[in-house]
Amino acid sequence: MENTTTIAGAIAMTVAIGVPIAHAGELTVATVNNGHMINMQGLTHHFEAANPGVTVNWVTLDEGTLRSRVTTDIATKGGQFDVMTIGMYEAPMWGAKGWLNALEFDASYDVDDLLPAMRGGLSSGGNLYAAPFYGESSMIMYRKDLLDAAGMSMPDNPTWGHVADAAAAMTDRANGVSGICLRGKPGWGDNMAFLTTMANSFGAKWFDQDWRPALDSPAWNHAVNFYVDLLNASGPAGSEGNSFGEILPLIQTGKCGMWIDATIAASFISDPAQSEVADVIAYAQSPVAVTSRGANWLWAWALAVPAGTAQADDAEKFVQWATSKEYVLLVGEELGWGSVPTGTRASTYENANFQAAANFAEAELKAIYSADPSFSGQDRTPYQGVQFAAIPEFQEIGAEVGQQMSAALAGSISVEQALANSQAYAERVMSKAGY
């Protein structure tokens, strides 16, 4: 990750990625390059028409780059973005530091319609600091036709052993079909989002009650070896470079039998206009080993207004528009109900049009409600978070551990060496931070 710490550095990076300098009436929005955000860009003309004189400029980045750029910008008060796409890791910490404006919407927004897990995860001290654009947990998405052909089935709460057997049964190298696809691209929000939930279910944790890093535990060793062996046996070549964006087209084109990832992916996989296997995809809850606690993550991509922006009023109007009930209806009417952003509002799941279009709705909502950031493993931990530890130091630690795990998956180093390197790095960071 980039660790630029000066305003000059932030400005230099901004010039490098072509961020426009905002003028009155212009909003610059930093967001992630996935389908729902791209849909939002395509519908922004509705917002501009309702707010004459306001135009929206977009800076669209992959997950890792987005996190690095917005973190640098807000920490240095670079002022390059009027609206930032952030998540449950950043929102409470940055809000408490005074880096974000508390969001105060009018009554039409119906803040009580937000799912409690999403509202709570984006708040601090009773203030909402980011509004969820879409929320997610994680679950299994699999090709039922391939499992049926193999004479196997998928229970709603499978073990990791069953998943490995199913992946092996679905793998067909001669026809280019991998039995399972999983994230391997390094990043605390990329491979480590998935690997942390997997490790949680094996009984692992990031830190013990005394804040000592626990990456040298047998549980981490068992989980990571299982992960590497599973992808080597039944995954696609080059898995160490795969994240959401790389795996989605593999499953959409029938090249992947099973994917354990963000529930939001189901809206793209189940859409016949986007997916060649839409009619054979089924869903199950995330696999477990020794515990179900922490087996599936909890996340929201949310829109926030950085403190100090000169466009604060228009920025908040945009955030309200993009995360409102009305926006969900707009997407449903213009793009289809299978394309609406999910995981944020109770009213979405109560909508008959959405229920008819989203065969994944029940599984998605079950996964979201089962995630508990306050107790996310076999043992109690001192931190909040399922797939991350909500402390400032985690971003640096998670990024480095992600590099080590990706290297182990690529075969560059052993799992044991990767975990030893990770433990040593985490101990240095935590010691320096005064834990």
N, C-alpha and C positions, 0 to 999 in steps of 0.2 A: 504494500500500500504506500501511497505517497504521504510524506510527513512534512510537507511544506508548512512553515509556521509564520510567514511574513505576509503582510498585505501585498507587497510587491510580487511575491510568489503567486498569490491568489490571482492577481491581475494578469500575470504572465500566462498562467494556465487558462484563464478566461479567453485571452486573445487567441491562444493556441487552438481552442475548440470553437472559436467563432461566436462567442456569446455577445449579442448586441448590447450596447449601452442603452439602458432604458430612458425614455423621455416621458413627460407627462402624458398620461393616457395609454401608455404601453406597459404591458405586463410581461415579464420574462418568467417562464415556468420551466423548472428542471424536473424531468421525469424519466421513468425507466422505459425501455423499448419493448414493451410487451403489447399484446393485442388489445387489451382493454384501454390502455393509454393511447394507443394509436387511434382507436375508435373515438376517444374523447377529443383528440385533435381534429378529427373529421367533423365533429359536431359543434365545435367551438363557434362556428358562425352564428349559431342560435344565441349564444351568450353575447357576442358582439352586436347582434341586431337588437337585443334587448337593452344594451348599454352603449348607446351611441357615443362615439369618441374614444372608446376603449378598444385597443387591439391586443392580441395575445401572440407573443413570440415563444417558440418552443426550443428547448435544448433537450434532446432525447439521447440517452446514454444506456449502456449495459449496466447491470446491477452493481458490479464492483466499481466501475468508474463513477457512477452516480454517487455512491456512498462516499467515495474519496473526495469528489469535487464539492458536494454540499457540506461535508464536514469541514473541509478547508475554508470554504467561503464563510460559513457561519462563525467558526472559531476565530477567524481573523477580521470579522466584520467587513468582508470584501464587498458586500452589497450588490452582487451580480444577479441575484435571483429575487423575485417578488413572491413567488410561490415555490415551495420545495416539496418534492415527494420523499417522504421519510417513513420510518416504521415504528414499531413498538419499542425497539431498542432506544432510538434517539429521542422520541417525543417527550417522555416523562423527564429524562435527564436534562434535555435542552430547555424545556419549559421551566423547570425548577431553577435553572441558571439564569433565567430571564432572556434567553436567546430567541424565544418565540413569543408571538402575541397570543394571548388567550383568545379563543374564538367565542364570539357572542353573536349567535344567529337570531333572527326573528322567529316568532312563534310558528310560522309556516314550516320551518325546518323540522320540527318535531324530533328534538334530540332524544326523547324517551323511546323513539322507535329504533334507535341504534341498539344492536345486540350488546348486552352488558359486558361481555368479554372484550369487545372492540372498544367500547367507550372507556372502560376502565383501563385498558392497556395503553390508551393514548392520552391519559389524564394524569395530573399531579396536583395535589393540594386542592382537589375539587374543581380544577379548571381543565377544560378540554383544550389541548394544545395542537392537535392535528385531527382532521376529520377523515374518517375511513372512506377511501374511494372503493376499494374492495378488500374483503377480509378472507382469510384462508386458514385451513389446517392442512394436514397431509393425509393421504389415504392411498390404497392400492387401486390402480386402474388396470384392468387386464382383459385380454381377448378370451372370451368364454368359448368361442369356437375352437381355439387351439387346445384349451383344457379339456373340452368335451371329446375332441378327437384323440386325446391322450388317455381318456378314461379317468380323468381326475376332476375334482371340483375344488372350489375355494370357499372355505367357511368365512363367516363374517369377521371373526377374530382369529386369524391364523397364527401359527407359530412361525418363527424364522426358518425352522427346519422344513416345514411344509412349503414355505415359499421357495426355498432352494430346490426342493424336489419338483415343484411345479415349473420353475424356471428351466430346469434341466429337461423336463418333458416337452416343453414348448420350443426349445432351441433346435433350429434346423439350419445348420451352417450352409448346406448345399443351396438353399433357397434364400440365403441372406437374412434369416430371422433369428434374432437374439431373444432368448427367453426372458431376459430382464434388462432394463436400462435404469441406471441410477446416477446421480450427480457425482462427478469426480473433479470438476474444475475447481481450483483452489479459491478459497474465500470464506470469511466467517459466515456470510450469508449464502454461500454456494454449497460446496461440498460439506462444510461443517454444519450447515442447517440440517441436512439429512443425517450425517454421521452422528451428530449429537443425539438426535432422537433414537437412532438405532442403538447407540451406546447406552442411553438411558434405560432402554428395555433390557439390556444385558446387566444392569445394575451399576453402571458407571456414573460418574459425576465429574464436573470440572474442578470443584474445590471441596475440601472437607469443611467441617464446622469451624476450623481455625484458619480458614482461607489458605490452606496449603494446597497447591495444585495437585491433582490426583490422577494425572495422565499416565502415571507409572503403575496403575492398578491392574490386576489380572482381568478385571471386567473390560477395561479399554482394550487390552491385548486380545481378548477373546473376540470382542466385537469387530475390531479392525481386521484381524485375520480372517474372520468369517466374511466380511465385506469384500476384501481383496480376492479371496478364493471364489466367492460367488460370481464376481464380475469376470474373473479370468475364465471360469468354466462356462458361464452362460450369458455374459454381456458382450456388447459390441467392441470392436477394436477401437483404441483411442479413448476409452472411457475417462481417462484422466483429464481430458479437455472438454468433457460434456457437462453442461448445466441445462437449465430449463429450455433455453432457446435452441439448443442443439438436439435435445431428446424429443421435443414435441413433434417435429416433422418425421422422426423415425417411427413413432407410434402411429401417427396419422397415415403413414404410407404402408403400414402393416409390417414394418421391420422390427418391431419390438413386441414381445408377448405380454409384458407386464412392466408397469412403471409405478414407483412409489414416490410421490411428489405432491406438490401443492394441489389442493382440491380445486383451485380455480382452473386448472388445466382441463377439467372435465367438460367445461363449456366449449372448448375448442375441439376436443376429441369426439364429443357426441354430436357435433354439427356436421350433417352430411355434406354441406357445401365446402367444408374444410378437411374432412376426414374420410378416408377410404374405408375405414373400419367402424364407422359410427354405430352401425346396427349390431355389432357383436361385442361392444365394450360393456363390461360390468364393473362393479365396485365393491370393495371390502375395506374394513378398518385396517390401520397400519399393523404390521406384524409385531409380535412380542416374543421375548425370550424368557426372562425370569420375572418380569413385571410388566404390567400395561401402563404404568405411570411414565409419562414423558415420551410415550411411543410415537406420538404425532404432535407436530408443532402447532404454534398459534402465532399468526402474523397478520398485519394489515399494512398494505401500502396506503399511505394517507397523505393528505395535502396540508401543509402548514405555511404560515406567514412569518418570515423572519422578522424579529424586532428591528426597527430602524428603517425599514423600507419606506421610501417616499410614496409608494403606491398602496399603502396599507388598506384603505377603504375599498378600492377596486379589487385588490387581492382577496380580501375577505369575501366580497361578493362572488368572485369566481369560485372560491372554495365552497361556498354555500351552494352555488348552482351545480357544481360538478359532483357533489356528494348528497344531493337532495333526492326525495321521492320522485320529484318531477323529472330529474335526469334519468332515473331508472325507467320511468314510463317512456321518455323520449327514445332511449336506446331500444326498448322493446318494440315501439311502434316503427322506428326507422330501420333498425338492423335485425330485429327478430328477438323473441324472448329468450332464446338460448344464448344470446350474446350479452345479456345484461350483467353488470358487475354484481357479484354475489358476496355473501358472507358479512354483510354490514347491517341490514335492516330486516326486522321481523316482518314488515309489510311485504317485502319481496317474496318471502317464502309462503305468505298467505295468498298471494296473487294466483288465481286459477290459470292465467295464461302462462306464468312462469312454471307452475307445477306441471302443466301439460308439455312444456318444451324441455324441462330439465329433469331427466331421469336420474340424475345424480343428487338431487336436492336433499333427499332424506339422509344419504350417506355423508354428504358434506356437513349438514347441520349437526349430525351426531358426532362427527369428528371435532367440530368447533367446540361443542359443549363439553366434550370429554377432556379437553386440554386444560391443565391447571398450572399456571406459571408459579404458584406459591408452593407447590409440592410436585416436582417434576421428575422424581426418580425413586428408586427403591428406598433410599435413605433421605432424611431431611438434609437440606443444604442451606447455607447462609444467604443464598442469592435468589432473586426472582428471575423467571424466564424459563422457557422450555428448551428451545434450541440455542439459547445464548444465556450468558450471565449478565444481568443488568448493572454492570459497573463500567466506568470509563475505560479501564485497562483491557476489557475483554476484546475490544475491536482490534487492538494490536496483537494480542495473544492469539485470537481466533484466526487472524490473517496468516500468521506464521505457522500455526498448527495445520491450517488448510494446505499450505505449501508442502509440509512434510507428509501429509496423508496422500496428496496427489502424487508425490514422488514415490511413495510406497506402492501405490496402485500401478504406477508406470513400471515398477520393478527396478527403479534406480537405487533404492535402498530397501533394507528389510523393514517390516512392520515394527520390529523391536527397536531398531535404530531410530526410526521415525518418531516413535513414542518417547524414547529416551531424549532425543533432541528437543521434542516438544515440551517435555517436563522441565528440562534445564532452562529453556527459554522462558517458560511461564514463571518459574521460580525467580529468575532474574528480574522480570518485569514487576512481579508482585512485591519483591523485596525493595526494589527502587521506589515503588509507590508507597511503601511504609506499612504494608500489611504484616 
